[in-house]
Amino acid sequence: MKIEEFYNTLPWQIKENAKFPLNYTRLTSEQELLIESLFDYEKEREERHNQVSDILSDTGLIERDAQEVVSSIKQLQKSLKKVAE
C-alpha cells in the first residue's frame, strides 16, 4: 500500500481532530514527515509479525520432525531387542 493510500484511508474524524487535512497532498512538510514515520513503523511492525509467524511455522515443522525421529528410534530399539533375543 502506498503512503498516500494509507493516509487517505484513515477516518476523516481522526484527521479533523488532529487538525490534519483530509487529503494527503495537502499535508505540510512536518505533517508529511510524521505520516511517513508512522507508515514506515507500521510496515516494519507488519514485517516483524510476518517473521514471527514464519518462525512459529518453522518451529512446528521442527517439532513434527523431532517426533518422527523419536518414533523411528523407538522402532529401532524394538527391532534391536528382537535381534538380541
Helices and strands as residue ranges (DSSP letters): H 3-8, H 12-17, G 24-26, H 29-84
